[in-house]
C-alpha cells in the first residue's frame, strides 16, 4: 500500500448522483474521502445507497438534511461543525438554505463503488430547485 497526499482540487472531479459537486480526496481499501459542495439555493436529488455507509462533517454553509430509515425519519440542520451519519439503505436528501455554498467532508465505507450505488427515490423537497421556500 502506498501513501497518498492530495490537495483539494479547485475544480470538481464529478457530479454525484444526487447532483452535488464532488472533489475526490484520498482513498484506501476500506474507505474513501471526498469534499462535497452544494451550491446556494440548490436541493439535491433524493437517493438511497444500496450498500455503503457515510459520515458527513459540515465544513461551511448552512443546509438541511432529511433522512429516513424504516420508522426513523428526521430533518436536521447542517452548519459548520455538525456531523451526521447515513447508514446503508437510508433515504436522504439535502438542501442549501444559506447564502454561500454548503461544503461537506464525506467519508464513505467501503469506498464509493460508482453511480450505480445510488438509487433515486421520492424526496422530501422538490429536487434540484432554486430559491426554495418550503
DAMOMO-V722084 format. One record per helix or strand. SS is the DSSP state (alpha for helix, beta for strand). FROM is the first residue (numbers start at 1). TO is the last residue. Records with the same first field share a line. If there is no record, write none. Layout:
SS: FROM-TO, FROM-TO
This chain:
beta: 14-15, 21-28, 31-38, 43-43, 47-49, 53-60, 62-69, 72-79, 83-86, 91-96, 102-109, 118-120
alpha: 115-117
